[in-house]
């Protein structure tokens, strides 16, 4: 079993990445793992302050998150990234730099995301009031081969969490609940 690894959530804004990251972090801590969550919004405020939303800035942001995750993972921490990470090439670049990497695509259709969006950002983006909005006026490239796809519009967070934990167990990254480490 790998002590540290990177758990990389990708998907559009509002799909459920942060919710699942928080849930799995709690469960992994309860199982004795050291865990750090790098949430996309939080990283932009601290680690990537000053970056905009151009492709180059988004790539830089994801590379920074990937670098921090790699440092954490190699030091025995489960590093969880919950950032949109819209471009496949950069996600694949980050993956290649990690010894143990588990990608989760949190998939949700645009109409459901618009319904969930309490800030109204999708509506504004669809009206053209917000530019470079991922999934509307800026591309989101779905991963080709993630370790797990969560369709958050078809299942609740608890069911998604159980599927994710099972996937991590199957990959040998964590032991089942109550198992010796």
Buried (B, 14 or more C-beta within 10 A) or exposed (E): EBBBBBBBBBBBBBBBBBBBBBBBBEBBEEBEBBBBBBBBEBBBEEBBEEBEBEEEBBBBBBBBBBEBBBEBBBEEBBBBBBBBBBBBEBBEBBBEEBEBBBBBBBBBEBEBBBEBBEEEBBEBBBEEEBEBBBBBEBEBEEBEEBBBBBBBBEBEBEEBBEBBBEBBBEBEBBBEEEEEE
